[in-house]
Amino acid sequence: MTYKTYIETSPSEVAANTLICLINQANYLLDQQLRQLEKQFLKEGGFTEKLYQARQQVRKK
């Protein structure tokens, strides 16, 4: 809704530039999320590793 007026009521060039800026912002945020997920994976392991650890804890009990 924030950018709606820029896209609907502006000339085509302004609308296109607005969309390009939004795409760049989304891309940046996705890159940040991927970096964070990579750090988390390296620190805590993946889903299969977590399942294995949980299974081992149950077997120890």
C-alpha distance matrix in Angstrom:
0.0 3.8 5.5 5.0 7.8 9.8 10.0 10.8 12.9 14.5 17.7 18.0 19.1 16.2 13.7 16.2 16.5 12.8 13.0 16.3 15.0 12.5 15.4 17.7 15.7 15.6 19.3 20.3 18.9 20.7 23.8 23.8 23.6 26.4 28.6 28.2 29.1 32.0 33.3 33.0 34.9 37.6 38.0 37.9 38.6 37.1 36.9 40.5 41.9 40.4 41.9 45.2 45.3 44.5 47.3 49.7 49.1 49.8 52.9 54.2 54.0
3.8 0.0 3.8 5.7 7.4 8.4 9.9 11.5 12.8 13.7 17.0 17.5 18.0 14.6 12.9 15.4 14.8 11.1 12.2 15.0 13.1 11.1 14.6 16.2 14.0 14.8 18.4 18.8 17.8 20.1 22.8 22.6 22.9 25.9 27.6 27.3 28.7 31.5 32.4 32.5 34.6 37.0 37.4 37.6 38.6 37.4 37.5 41.1 42.3 40.9 42.7 45.9 45.7 45.2 48.1 50.3 49.6 50.6 53.8 54.8 54.7
5.5 3.8 0.0 3.8 5.6 5.3 6.4 8.7 10.3 10.6 13.6 13.8 14.2 11.1 9.1 11.6 11.3 7.6 8.8 11.9 10.5 9.0 12.4 14.2 12.9 13.8 17.1 17.9 17.6 19.7 22.2 22.6 23.2 25.7 27.5 27.8 29.1 31.6 32.9 33.2 35.1 37.4 38.1 38.5 39.2 37.9 38.2 41.6 42.9 41.8 43.6 46.7 46.8 46.4 49.2 51.4 51.0 52.0 55.0 56.2 56.4
5.0 5.7 3.8 0.0 3.8 5.5 5.2 6.0 8.2 9.7 12.8 13.2 14.6 11.8 9.3 12.2 13.0 9.7 10.3 13.9 13.4 11.6 14.6 17.0 16.0 16.3 19.6 20.9 20.4 22.1 24.9 25.5 25.7 28.2 30.3 30.5 31.4 34.1 35.6 35.7 37.3 39.9 40.7 40.8 41.3 39.7 39.7 43.1 44.7 43.5 45.0 48.2 48.5 48.0 50.6 53.0 52.7 53.4 56.4 57.8 57.8
7.8 7.4 5.6 3.8 0.0 3.8 5.4 5.3 5.5 7.2 10.9 12.3 13.7 10.7 9.1 12.7 13.2 10.3 12.0 15.3 14.7 13.9 17.0 19.0 18.2 19.1 22.2 23.3 23.1 25.1 27.6 28.1 28.7 31.2 33.1 33.4 34.6 37.1 38.4 38.7 40.5 42.9 43.7 43.9 44.6 43.1 43.3 46.7 48.1 47.0 48.6 51.8 52.0 51.5 54.2 56.5 56.1 56.9 60.0 61.2 61.3
9.8 8.4 5.3 5.5 3.8 0.0 3.8 5.9 5.9 5.4 8.6 9.7 10.4 7.1 6.0 9.5 9.6 7.0 9.3 12.3 11.7 11.6 14.7 16.4 16.1 17.4 20.1 21.1 21.6 23.6 25.7 26.5 27.4 29.7 31.4 32.1 33.4 35.6 37.0 37.7 39.4 41.6 42.5 43.1 43.6 42.3 42.7 46.1 47.4 46.6 48.3 51.3 51.6 51.3 54.0 56.2 56.0 57.0 59.9 61.1 61.4
10.0 9.9 6.4 5.2 5.4 3.8 0.0 3.8 6.0 5.9 8.1 7.9 9.5 7.3 4.3 7.7 9.1 6.9 7.7 11.2 11.7 11.1 13.5 15.9 16.1 16.8 19.3 21.0 21.4 22.8 25.2 26.4 27.0 29.0 31.1 31.9 32.8 35.0 36.8 37.4 38.7 41.1 42.3 42.6 42.9 41.2 41.5 44.7 46.4 45.6 47.1 50.2 50.7 50.4 52.9 55.3 55.2 56.1 58.9 60.4 60.7
10.8 11.5 8.7 6.0 5.3 5.9 3.8 0.0 3.8 5.9 8.3 8.9 11.5 9.8 7.3 10.6 12.6 10.7 11.3 14.8 15.5 14.7 16.9 19.6 19.6 20.1 22.7 24.5 24.7 26.0 28.6 29.7 30.1 32.1 34.4 35.1 35.9 38.2 40.0 40.4 41.7 44.2 45.3 45.5 45.7 43.9 43.9 47.2 48.9 48.1 49.4 52.5 53.1 52.7 55.1 57.6 57.5 58.2 61.1 62.6 62.8
12.9 12.8 10.3 8.2 5.5 5.9 6.0 3.8 0.0 3.8 6.9 9.0 11.3 9.4 8.3 12.0 13.4 11.9 13.5 16.6 17.0 16.8 19.3 21.5 21.6 22.6 25.1 26.6 27.0 28.6 31.0 32.0 32.7 34.8 36.8 37.5 38.6 40.8 42.4 43.0 44.5 46.8 47.9 48.2 48.6 47.0 47.1 50.4 52.1 51.2 52.6 55.7 56.2 55.8 58.3 60.7 60.5 61.3 64.3 65.7 65.8
14.5 13.7 10.6 9.7 7.2 5.4 5.9 5.9 3.8 0.0 3.8 6.4 7.9 5.9 6.0 9.5 10.5 9.8 11.9 14.4 14.9 15.6 17.9 19.7 20.2 21.6 23.8 25.1 26.0 27.7 29.7 30.8 31.9 33.8 35.6 36.6 37.9 39.9 41.5 42.3 43.8 45.9 47.1 47.7 48.1 46.6 47.1 50.3 51.8 51.1 52.7 55.7 56.2 56.0 58.6 60.8 60.7 61.7 64.6 65.9 66.2
17.7 17.0 13.6 12.8 10.9 8.6 8.1 8.3 6.9 3.8 0.0 3.8 5.5 5.5 6.3 8.7 10.1 10.8 12.5 14.4 15.6 16.8 18.6 20.2 21.4 22.8 24.5 26.0 27.4 28.8 30.5 32.0 33.3 34.8 36.6 38.0 39.1 40.9 42.7 43.7 45.0 47.0 48.4 49.2 49.3 47.8 48.3 51.4 53.0 52.6 54.2 57.0 57.6 57.6 60.1 62.3 62.4 63.5 66.2 67.6 68.1
18.0 17.5 13.8 13.2 12.3 9.7 7.9 8.9 9.0 6.4 3.8 0.0 3.8 5.5 5.1 6.0 8.6 9.8 10.5 12.2 14.2 15.3 16.4 18.3 19.9 21.0 22.3 24.3 25.8 26.8 28.4 30.3 31.5 32.7 34.6 36.2 37.2 38.7 40.8 41.9 42.9 44.9 46.6 47.3 47.1 45.5 46.0 49.0 50.7 50.4 51.9 54.7 55.5 55.6 57.9 60.2 60.5 61.5 64.1 65.6 66.2
19.1 18.0 14.2 14.6 13.7 10.4 9.5 11.5 11.3 7.9 5.5 3.8 0.0 3.8 5.4 5.1 6.1 8.5 9.9 10.5 12.3 14.2 15.2 16.5 18.4 19.9 20.9 22.5 24.4 25.7 26.9 28.7 30.3 31.4 33.0 34.8 36.0 37.3 39.2 40.6 41.7 43.5 45.2 46.2 46.1 44.7 45.6 48.5 50.0 49.8 51.6 54.2 54.9 55.2 57.6 59.7 60.0 61.2 63.7 65.1 65.9
16.2 14.6 11.1 11.8 10.7 7.1 7.3 9.8 9.4 5.9 5.5 5.5 3.8 0.0 3.8 5.4 5.1 6.1 8.6 9.8 10.5 12.3 14.2 15.3 16.5 18.4 19.8 21.1 22.6 24.3 25.7 27.1 28.7 30.2 31.7 33.2 34.6 36.2 37.8 39.1 40.4 42.3 43.7 44.7 44.9 43.6 44.4 47.5 48.9 48.5 50.4 53.1 53.6 53.8 56.3 58.4 58.5 59.7 62.4 63.6 64.3
13.7 12.9 9.1 9.3 9.1 6.0 4.3 7.3 8.3 6.0 6.3 5.1 5.4 3.8 0.0 3.8 5.5 5.0 6.2 8.6 9.9 10.6 12.3 14.3 15.4 16.5 18.3 20.0 21.2 22.5 24.3 25.9 27.0 28.6 30.4 31.8 32.9 34.6 36.5 37.5 38.7 40.7 42.2 42.9 43.0 41.4 42.0 45.1 46.7 46.2 47.9 50.7 51.3 51.4 53.8 56.0 56.2 57.2 59.9 61.3 61.9
16.2 15.4 11.6 12.2 12.7 9.5 7.7 10.6 12.0 9.5 8.7 6.0 5.1 5.4 3.8 0.0 3.8 5.4 5.1 6.2 8.6 9.9 10.5 12.3 14.3 15.3 16.4 18.4 20.1 21.0 22.5 24.5 25.7 26.8 28.7 30.4 31.4 32.8 34.9 36.1 37.0 38.9 40.7 41.5 41.3 39.8 40.6 43.5 45.0 44.9 46.6 49.2 50.0 50.3 52.6 54.7 55.1 56.2 58.7 60.2 61.0
16.5 14.8 11.3 13.0 13.2 9.6 9.1 12.6 13.4 10.5 10.1 8.6 6.1 5.1 5.5 3.8 0.0 3.8 5.4 5.0 6.2 8.6 9.8 10.5 12.3 14.2 15.2 16.5 18.5 19.9 21.0 22.7 24.4 25.6 27.1 28.8 30.2 31.5 33.3 34.7 35.9 37.6 39.2 40.3 40.4 39.2 40.2 43.2 44.5 44.3 46.3 48.8 49.3 49.8 52.3 54.2 54.5 55.8 58.4 59.6 60.4
12.8 11.1 7.6 9.7 10.3 7.0 6.9 10.7 11.9 9.8 10.8 9.8 8.5 6.1 5.0 5.4 3.8 0.0 3.8 5.4 5.1 6.3 8.7 9.9 10.6 12.4 14.2 15.4 16.7 18.4 20.0 21.3 22.7 24.4 26.0 27.3 28.7 30.4 32.0 33.1 34.5 36.5 37.8 38.7 39.0 37.7 38.6 41.7 43.0 42.6 44.5 47.2 47.6 47.8 50.4 52.4 52.5 53.7 56.4 57.6 58.3
13.0 12.2 8.8 10.3 12.0 9.3 7.7 11.3 13.5 11.9 12.5 10.5 9.9 8.6 6.2 5.1 5.4 3.8 0.0 3.8 5.4 5.0 6.1 8.6 9.8 10.5 12.1 14.2 15.3 16.4 18.2 20.0 21.0 22.4 24.4 25.8 26.7 28.4 30.4 31.4 32.5 34.6 36.1 36.8 36.8 35.3 36.0 39.0 40.5 40.2 41.9 44.6 45.3 45.4 47.9 50.0 50.2 51.4 54.0 55.4 56.1
16.3 15.0 11.9 13.9 15.3 12.3 11.2 14.8 16.6 14.4 14.4 12.2 10.5 9.8 8.6 6.2 5.0 5.4 3.8 0.0 3.8 5.4 5.1 6.2 8.7 9.9 10.4 12.3 14.3 15.3 16.4 18.5 20.0 20.9 22.6 24.5 25.6 26.9 28.8 30.2 31.2 33.0 34.8 35.7 35.7 34.3 35.4 38.3 39.6 39.6 41.5 44.0 44.6 45.1 47.5 49.5 49.9 51.2 53.7 54.9 55.9
15.0 13.1 10.5 13.4 14.7 11.7 11.7 15.5 17.0 14.9 15.6 14.2 12.3 10.5 9.9 8.6 6.2 5.1 5.4 3.8 0.0 3.8 5.4 5.1 6.2 8.6 9.8 10.6 12.4 14.2 15.3 16.7 18.5 20.0 21.3 22.8 24.4 25.8 27.4 28.8 30.2 31.8 33.3 34.4 34.7 33.7 34.9 38.0 39.0 38.8 40.9 43.4 43.7 44.2 46.8 48.6 48.8 50.3 52.8 53.9 54.8
12.5 11.1 9.0 11.6 13.9 11.6 11.1 14.7 16.8 15.6 16.8 15.3 14.2 12.3 10.6 9.9 8.6 6.3 5.0 5.4 3.8 0.0 3.8 5.4 5.1 6.1 8.5 9.8 10.6 12.2 14.2 15.4 16.5 18.3 20.1 21.2 22.4 24.3 26.0 26.9 28.3 30.4 31.7 32.4 32.7 31.5 32.4 35.6 36.8 36.3 38.3 41.0 41.3 41.5 44.2 46.1 46.2 47.5 50.2 51.3 52.0
15.4 14.6 12.4 14.6 17.0 14.7 13.5 16.9 19.3 17.9 18.6 16.4 15.2 14.2 12.3 10.5 9.8 8.7 6.1 5.1 5.4 3.8 0.0 3.8 5.5 5.1 6.1 8.6 9.9 10.5 12.2 14.3 15.3 16.4 18.4 20.0 20.9 22.4 24.5 25.6 26.5 28.5 30.2 31.0 30.9 29.5 30.5 33.5 34.8 34.6 36.5 39.1 39.7 40.1 42.5 44.5 44.9 46.2 48.6 49.9 50.9
17.7 16.2 14.2 17.0 19.0 16.4 15.9 19.6 21.5 19.7 20.2 18.3 16.5 15.3 14.3 12.3 10.5 9.9 8.6 6.2 5.1 5.4 3.8 0.0 3.8 5.5 5.0 6.1 8.7 9.8 10.5 12.4 14.2 15.3 16.6 18.5 19.9 21.0 22.8 24.4 25.5 27.1 28.8 30.0 30.1 29.1 30.5 33.5 34.4 34.4 36.6 39.0 39.3 40.1 42.6 44.3 44.6 46.2 48.6 49.7 50.8
15.7 14.0 12.9 16.0 18.2 16.1 16.1 19.6 21.6 20.2 21.4 19.9 18.4 16.5 15.4 14.3 12.3 10.6 9.8 8.7 6.2 5.1 5.5 3.8 0.0 3.8 5.4 5.1 6.3 8.6 9.9 10.7 12.4 14.3 15.5 16.7 18.4 20.1 21.4 22.7 24.3 26.0 27.3 28.3 28.8 28.0 29.3 32.5 33.3 32.9 35.2 37.7 37.8 38.3 41.1 42.7 42.8 44.4 47.0 47.9 48.8
15.6 14.8 13.8 16.3 19.1 17.4 16.8 20.1 22.6 21.6 22.8 21.0 19.9 18.4 16.5 15.3 14.2 12.4 10.5 9.9 8.6 6.1 5.1 5.5 3.8 0.0 3.8 5.5 5.2 6.1 8.6 9.9 10.5 12.3 14.3 15.4 16.4 18.3 20.1 20.9 22.2 24.4 25.7 26.4 26.6 25.4 26.4 29.6 30.7 30.3 32.3 34.9 35.3 35.6 38.3 40.1 40.3 41.7 44.3 45.4 46.2
19.3 18.4 17.1 19.6 22.2 20.1 19.3 22.7 25.1 23.8 24.5 22.3 20.9 19.8 18.3 16.4 15.2 14.2 12.1 10.4 9.8 8.5 6.1 5.0 5.4 3.8 0.0 3.8 5.5 5.1 6.2 8.7 9.8 10.5 12.4 14.3 15.2 16.4 18.5 19.9 20.8 22.6 24.4 25.4 25.3 24.1 25.5 28.5 29.5 29.5 31.7 34.0 34.4 35.2 37.7 39.4 39.8 41.4 43.7 44.8 46.0
20.3 18.8 17.9 20.9 23.3 21.1 21.0 24.5 26.6 25.1 26.0 24.3 22.5 21.1 20.0 18.4 16.5 15.4 14.2 12.3 10.6 9.8 8.6 6.1 5.1 5.5 3.8 0.0 3.8 5.5 5.1 6.3 8.7 9.9 10.7 12.5 14.3 15.4 16.8 18.5 20.0 21.4 22.8 24.2 24.6 24.0 25.7 28.8 29.3 29.2 31.8 33.9 34.0 34.9 37.6 39.0 39.3 41.1 43.5 44.3 45.5
18.9 17.8 17.6 20.4 23.1 21.6 21.4 24.7 27.0 26.0 27.4 25.8 24.4 22.6 21.2 20.1 18.5 16.7 15.3 14.3 12.4 10.6 9.9 8.7 6.3 5.2 5.5 3.8 0.0 3.8 5.4 5.1 6.2 8.7 9.9 10.6 12.3 14.2 15.5 16.5 18.2 20.1 21.2 22.1 22.7 22.0 23.4 26.7 27.3 26.8 29.3 31.7 31.7 32.2 35.1 36.6 36.6 38.4 40.9 41.7 42.7
20.7 20.1 19.7 22.1 25.1 23.6 22.8 26.0 28.6 27.7 28.8 26.8 25.7 24.3 22.5 21.0 19.9 18.4 16.4 15.3 14.2 12.2 10.5 9.8 8.6 6.1 5.1 5.5 3.8 0.0 3.8 5.4 5.0 6.2 8.6 9.8 10.4 12.2 14.3 15.1 16.2 18.3 19.8 20.5 20.6 19.5 20.8 23.9 24.8 24.6 26.8 29.2 29.5 30.2 32.8 34.5 34.8 36.4 38.8 39.8 40.9
23.8 22.8 22.2 24.9 27.6 25.7 25.2 28.6 31.0 29.7 30.5 28.4 26.9 25.7 24.3 22.5 21.0 20.0 18.2 16.4 15.3 14.2 12.2 10.5 9.9 8.6 6.2 5.1 5.4 3.8 0.0 3.8 5.4 5.1 6.3 8.7 9.9 10.6 12.5 14.2 15.2 16.6 18.5 19.8 19.8 19.2 21.1 24.0 24.5 24.7 27.3 29.2 29.4 30.6 33.1 34.4 34.9 36.9 39.0 39.9 41.3
23.8 22.6 22.6 25.5 28.1 26.5 26.4 29.7 32.0 30.8 32.0 30.3 28.7 27.1 25.9 24.5 22.7 21.3 20.0 18.5 16.7 15.4 14.3 12.4 10.7 9.9 8.7 6.3 5.1 5.4 3.8 0.0 3.8 5.5 5.2 6.2 8.6 9.9 10.8 12.4 14.2 15.5 16.7 18.1 18.8 18.7 20.7 23.9 23.9 23.7 26.6 28.6 28.3 29.3 32.2 33.3 33.5 35.6 37.9 38.5 39.7
23.6 22.9 23.2 25.7 28.7 27.4 27.0 30.1 32.7 31.9 33.3 31.5 30.3 28.7 27.0 25.7 24.4 22.7 21.0 20.0 18.5 16.5 15.3 14.2 12.4 10.5 9.8 8.7 6.2 5.0 5.4 3.8 0.0 3.8 5.5 5.1 6.1 8.6 9.9 10.4 12.1 14.2 15.3 16.0 16.5 16.0 17.6 20.9 21.2 20.7 23.4 25.6 25.5 26.3 29.1 30.5 30.6 32.5 34.9 35.7 36.8
26.4 25.9 25.7 28.2 31.2 29.7 29.0 32.1 34.8 33.8 34.8 32.7 31.4 30.2 28.6 26.8 25.6 24.4 22.4 20.9 20.0 18.3 16.4 15.3 14.3 12.3 10.5 9.9 8.7 6.2 5.1 5.5 3.8 0.0 3.8 5.4 5.0 6.1 8.6 9.8 10.3 12.2 14.1 15.0 14.8 14.1 16.1 19.0 19.4 19.6 22.2 24.1 24.4 25.5 28.1 29.3 29.9 31.8 33.9 34.8 36.3
28.6 27.6 27.5 30.3 33.1 31.4 31.1 34.4 36.8 35.6 36.6 34.6 33.0 31.7 30.4 28.7 27.1 26.0 24.4 22.6 21.3 20.1 18.4 16.6 15.5 14.3 12.4 10.7 9.9 8.6 6.3 5.2 5.5 3.8 0.0 3.8 5.5 5.1 6.3 8.7 9.8 10.7 12.4 14.1 14.5 14.7 17.4 20.1 19.8 20.1 23.1 24.7 24.5 26.0 28.7 29.5 29.9 32.3 34.3 34.8 36.3
28.2 27.3 27.8 30.5 33.4 32.1 31.9 35.1 37.5 36.6 38.0 36.2 34.8 33.2 31.8 30.4 28.8 27.3 25.8 24.5 22.8 21.2 20.0 18.5 16.7 15.4 14.3 12.5 10.6 9.8 8.7 6.2 5.1 5.4 3.8 0.0 3.8 5.4 5.1 6.2 8.6 10.0 10.6 11.9 13.0 13.5 15.8 18.9 18.4 18.1 21.2 23.0 22.4 23.6 26.6 27.5 27.5 29.8 32.1 32.4 33.7
29.1 28.7 29.1 31.4 34.6 33.4 32.8 35.9 38.6 37.9 39.1 37.2 36.0 34.6 32.9 31.4 30.2 28.7 26.7 25.6 24.4 22.4 20.9 19.9 18.4 16.4 15.2 14.3 12.3 10.4 9.9 8.6 6.1 5.0 5.5 3.8 0.0 3.8 5.4 5.0 6.0 8.6 9.8 10.2 10.4 10.2 12.3 15.4 15.3 15.1 18.0 19.9 19.7 20.9 23.7 24.8 25.1 27.2 29.4 30.1 31.4
32.0 31.5 31.6 34.1 37.1 35.6 35.0 38.2 40.8 39.9 40.9 38.7 37.3 36.2 34.6 32.8 31.5 30.4 28.4 26.9 25.8 24.3 22.4 21.0 20.1 18.3 16.4 15.4 14.2 12.2 10.6 9.9 8.6 6.1 5.1 5.4 3.8 0.0 3.8 5.4 5.0 6.2 8.5 9.9 9.6 9.9 12.9 15.4 14.8 15.5 18.5 19.8 19.7 21.5 24.0 24.7 25.4 27.8 29.6 30.2 32.0
33.3 32.4 32.9 35.6 38.4 37.0 36.8 40.0 42.4 41.5 42.7 40.8 39.2 37.8 36.5 34.9 33.3 32.0 30.4 28.8 27.4 26.0 24.5 22.8 21.4 20.1 18.5 16.8 15.5 14.3 12.5 10.8 9.9 8.6 6.3 5.1 5.4 3.8 0.0 3.8 5.4 5.2 6.1 8.5 9.5 11.1 14.2 16.7 15.3 15.6 19.1 20.1 19.3 21.2 24.1 24.3 24.7 27.3 29.2 29.3 31.0
33.0 32.5 33.2 35.7 38.7 37.7 37.4 40.4 43.0 42.3 43.7 41.9 40.6 39.1 37.5 36.1 34.7 33.1 31.4 30.2 28.8 26.9 25.6 24.4 22.7 20.9 19.9 18.5 16.5 15.1 14.2 12.4 10.4 9.8 8.7 6.2 5.0 5.4 3.8 0.0 3.8 5.5 5.1 5.7 7.3 8.8 11.4 14.2 12.9 12.5 16.0 17.4 16.5 18.0 21.0 21.5 21.6 24.1 26.2 26.4 27.9
34.9 34.6 35.1 37.3 40.5 39.4 38.7 41.7 44.5 43.8 45.0 42.9 41.7 40.4 38.7 37.0 35.9 34.5 32.5 31.2 30.2 28.3 26.5 25.5 24.3 22.2 20.8 20.0 18.2 16.2 15.2 14.2 12.1 10.3 9.8 8.6 6.0 5.0 5.4 3.8 0.0 3.8 5.5 5.3 4.7 5.7 8.9 11.2 10.1 10.6 13.9 15.0 14.7 16.6 19.1 19.7 20.4 22.8 24.6 25.1 27.0
37.6 37.0 37.4 39.9 42.9 41.6 41.1 44.2 46.8 45.9 47.0 44.9 43.5 42.3 40.7 38.9 37.6 36.5 34.6 33.0 31.8 30.4 28.5 27.1 26.0 24.4 22.6 21.4 20.1 18.3 16.6 15.5 14.2 12.2 10.7 10.0 8.6 6.2 5.2 5.5 3.8 0.0 3.8 5.9 5.6 8.1 11.7 13.2 11.3 12.4 15.8 16.1 15.5 18.0 20.4 20.3 21.2 24.0 25.3 25.5 27.7
38.0 37.4 38.1 40.7 43.7 42.5 42.3 45.3 47.9 47.1 48.4 46.6 45.2 43.7 42.2 40.7 39.2 37.8 36.1 34.8 33.3 31.7 30.2 28.8 27.3 25.7 24.4 22.8 21.2 19.8 18.5 16.7 15.3 14.1 12.4 10.6 9.8 8.5 6.1 5.1 5.5 3.8 0.0 3.8 6.0 9.3 12.4 14.1 11.6 11.8 15.5 15.9 14.4 16.7 19.5 19.2 19.4 22.4 24.1 23.8 25.7
37.9 37.6 38.5 40.8 43.9 43.1 42.6 45.5 48.2 47.7 49.2 47.3 46.2 44.7 42.9 41.5 40.3 38.7 36.8 35.7 34.4 32.4 31.0 30.0 28.3 26.4 25.4 24.2 22.1 20.5 19.8 18.1 16.0 15.0 14.1 11.9 10.2 9.9 8.5 5.7 5.3 5.9 3.8 0.0 3.8 6.9 9.3 11.2 8.7 8.2 12.0 12.7 11.1 13.1 16.1 16.1 16.2 19.0 20.9 20.9 22.6
38.6 38.6 39.2 41.3 44.6 43.6 42.9 45.7 48.6 48.1 49.3 47.1 46.1 44.9 43.0 41.3 40.4 39.0 36.8 35.7 34.7 32.7 30.9 30.1 28.8 26.6 25.3 24.6 22.7 20.6 19.8 18.8 16.5 14.8 14.5 13.0 10.4 9.6 9.5 7.3 4.7 5.6 6.0 3.8 0.0 3.8 6.9 8.1 5.9 6.8 10.2 10.7 10.3 12.6 14.9 15.2 16.2 18.7 20.1 20.7 22.7
37.1 37.4 37.9 39.7 43.1 42.3 41.2 43.9 47.0 46.6 47.8 45.5 44.7 43.6 41.4 39.8 39.2 37.7 35.3 34.3 33.7 31.5 29.5 29.1 28.0 25.4 24.1 24.0 22.0 19.5 19.2 18.7 16.0 14.1 14.7 13.5 10.2 9.9 11.1 8.8 5.7 8.1 9.3 6.9 3.8 0.0 3.8 5.6 5.3 6.3 8.8 10.1 10.8 12.5 14.4 15.6 16.8 18.7 20.3 21.5 23.3
36.9 37.5 38.2 39.7 43.3 42.7 41.5 43.9 47.1 47.1 48.3 46.0 45.6 44.4 42.0 40.6 40.2 38.6 36.0 35.4 34.9 32.4 30.5 30.5 29.3 26.4 25.5 25.7 23.4 20.8 21.1 20.7 17.6 16.1 17.4 15.8 12.3 12.9 14.2 11.4 8.9 11.7 12.4 9.3 6.9 3.8 0.0 3.8 5.5 5.1 6.3 8.7 10.0 10.6 12.3 14.3 15.5 16.7 18.5 20.2 21.7
40.5 41.1 41.6 43.1 46.7 46.1 44.7 47.2 50.4 50.3 51.4 49.0 48.5 47.5 45.1 43.5 43.2 41.7 39.0 38.3 38.0 35.6 33.5 33.5 32.5 29.6 28.5 28.8 26.7 23.9 24.0 23.9 20.9 19.0 20.1 18.9 15.4 15.4 16.7 14.2 11.2 13.2 14.1 11.2 8.1 5.6 3.8 0.0 3.8 5.4 5.1 6.2 8.7 9.9 10.5 12.3 14.3 15.4 16.5 18.5 20.4
41.9 42.3 42.9 44.7 48.1 47.4 46.4 48.9 52.1 51.8 53.0 50.7 50.0 48.9 46.7 45.0 44.5 43.0 40.5 39.6 39.0 36.8 34.8 34.4 33.3 30.7 29.5 29.3 27.3 24.8 24.5 23.9 21.2 19.4 19.8 18.4 15.3 14.8 15.3 12.9 10.1 11.3 11.6 8.7 5.9 5.3 5.5 3.8 0.0 3.8 5.4 5.0 6.2 8.6 9.8 10.6 12.4 14.4 15.4 16.6 18.9
40.4 40.9 41.8 43.5 47.0 46.6 45.6 48.1 51.2 51.1 52.6 50.4 49.8 48.5 46.2 44.9 44.3 42.6 40.2 39.6 38.8 36.3 34.6 34.4 32.9 30.3 29.5 29.2 26.8 24.6 24.7 23.7 20.7 19.6 20.1 18.1 15.1 15.5 15.6 12.5 10.6 12.4 11.8 8.2 6.8 6.3 5.1 5.4 3.8 0.0 3.8 5.4 5.1 6.2 8.6 9.9 10.7 12.4 14.3 15.5 17.1
41.9 42.7 43.6 45.0 48.6 48.3 47.1 49.4 52.6 52.7 54.2 51.9 51.6 50.4 47.9 46.6 46.3 44.5 41.9 41.5 40.9 38.3 36.5 36.6 35.2 32.3 31.7 31.8 29.3 26.8 27.3 26.6 23.4 22.2 23.1 21.2 18.0 18.5 19.1 16.0 13.9 15.8 15.5 12.0 10.2 8.8 6.3 5.1 5.4 3.8 0.0 3.8 5.5 5.1 6.1 8.6 9.9 10.6 12.3 14.4 15.8
45.2 45.9 46.7 48.2 51.8 51.3 50.2 52.5 55.7 55.7 57.0 54.7 54.2 53.1 50.7 49.2 48.8 47.2 44.6 44.0 43.4 41.0 39.1 39.0 37.7 34.9 34.0 33.9 31.7 29.2 29.2 28.6 25.6 24.1 24.7 23.0 19.9 19.8 20.1 17.4 15.0 16.1 15.9 12.7 10.7 10.1 8.7 6.2 5.0 5.4 3.8 0.0 3.8 5.5 5.1 6.2 8.7 10.0 10.6 12.4 14.6
45.3 45.7 46.8 48.5 52.0 51.6 50.7 53.1 56.2 56.2 57.6 55.5 54.9 53.6 51.3 50.0 49.3 47.6 45.3 44.6 43.7 41.3 39.7 39.3 37.8 35.3 34.4 34.0 31.7 29.5 29.4 28.3 25.5 24.4 24.5 22.4 19.7 19.7 19.3 16.5 14.7 15.5 14.4 11.1 10.3 10.8 10.0 8.7 6.2 5.1 5.5 3.8 0.0 3.8 5.4 5.1 6.3 8.7 9.9 10.7 12.8
44.5 45.2 46.4 48.0 51.5 51.3 50.4 52.7 55.8 56.0 57.6 55.6 55.2 53.8 51.4 50.3 49.8 47.8 45.4 45.1 44.2 41.5 40.1 40.1 38.3 35.6 35.2 34.9 32.2 30.2 30.6 29.3 26.3 25.5 26.0 23.6 20.9 21.5 21.2 18.0 16.6 18.0 16.7 13.1 12.6 12.5 10.6 9.9 8.6 6.2 5.1 5.5 3.8 0.0 3.8 5.4 5.2 6.3 8.7 10.0 11.1
47.3 48.1 49.2 50.6 54.2 54.0 52.9 55.1 58.3 58.6 60.1 57.9 57.6 56.3 53.8 52.6 52.3 50.4 47.9 47.5 46.8 44.2 42.5 42.6 41.1 38.3 37.7 37.6 35.1 32.8 33.1 32.2 29.1 28.1 28.7 26.6 23.7 24.0 24.1 21.0 19.1 20.4 19.5 16.1 14.9 14.4 12.3 10.5 9.8 8.6 6.1 5.1 5.4 3.8 0.0 3.8 5.5 5.2 6.3 8.7 10.2
49.7 50.3 51.4 53.0 56.5 56.2 55.3 57.6 60.7 60.8 62.3 60.2 59.7 58.4 56.0 54.7 54.2 52.4 50.0 49.5 48.6 46.1 44.5 44.3 42.7 40.1 39.4 39.0 36.6 34.5 34.4 33.3 30.5 29.3 29.5 27.5 24.8 24.7 24.3 21.5 19.7 20.3 19.2 16.1 15.2 15.6 14.3 12.3 10.6 9.9 8.6 6.2 5.1 5.4 3.8 0.0 3.8 5.4 5.1 6.3 8.9
49.1 49.6 51.0 52.7 56.1 56.0 55.2 57.5 60.5 60.7 62.4 60.5 60.0 58.5 56.2 55.1 54.5 52.5 50.2 49.9 48.8 46.2 44.9 44.6 42.8 40.3 39.8 39.3 36.6 34.8 34.9 33.5 30.6 29.9 29.9 27.5 25.1 25.4 24.7 21.6 20.4 21.2 19.4 16.2 16.2 16.8 15.5 14.3 12.4 10.7 9.9 8.7 6.3 5.2 5.5 3.8 0.0 3.8 5.4 5.2 6.6
49.8 50.6 52.0 53.4 56.9 57.0 56.1 58.2 61.3 61.7 63.5 61.5 61.2 59.7 57.2 56.2 55.8 53.7 51.4 51.2 50.3 47.5 46.2 46.2 44.4 41.7 41.4 41.1 38.4 36.4 36.9 35.6 32.5 31.8 32.3 29.8 27.2 27.8 27.3 24.1 22.8 24.0 22.4 19.0 18.7 18.7 16.7 15.4 14.4 12.4 10.6 10.0 8.7 6.3 5.2 5.4 3.8 0.0 3.8 5.5 5.4
52.9 53.8 55.0 56.4 60.0 59.9 58.9 61.1 64.3 64.6 66.2 64.1 63.7 62.4 59.9 58.7 58.4 56.4 54.0 53.7 52.8 50.2 48.6 48.6 47.0 44.3 43.7 43.5 40.9 38.8 39.0 37.9 34.9 33.9 34.3 32.1 29.4 29.6 29.2 26.2 24.6 25.3 24.1 20.9 20.1 20.3 18.5 16.5 15.4 14.3 12.3 10.6 9.9 8.7 6.3 5.1 5.4 3.8 0.0 3.8 5.5
54.2 54.8 56.2 57.8 61.2 61.1 60.4 62.6 65.7 65.9 67.6 65.6 65.1 63.6 61.3 60.2 59.6 57.6 55.4 54.9 53.9 51.3 49.9 49.7 47.9 45.4 44.8 44.3 41.7 39.8 39.9 38.5 35.7 34.8 34.8 32.4 30.1 30.2 29.3 26.4 25.1 25.5 23.8 20.9 20.7 21.5 20.2 18.5 16.6 15.5 14.4 12.4 10.7 10.0 8.7 6.3 5.2 5.5 3.8 0.0 3.8
54.0 54.7 56.4 57.8 61.3 61.4 60.7 62.8 65.8 66.2 68.1 66.2 65.9 64.3 61.9 61.0 60.4 58.3 56.1 55.9 54.8 52.0 50.9 50.8 48.8 46.2 46.0 45.5 42.7 40.9 41.3 39.7 36.8 36.3 36.3 33.7 31.4 32.0 31.0 27.9 27.0 27.7 25.7 22.6 22.7 23.3 21.7 20.4 18.9 17.1 15.8 14.6 12.8 11.1 10.2 8.9 6.6 5.4 5.5 3.8 0.0
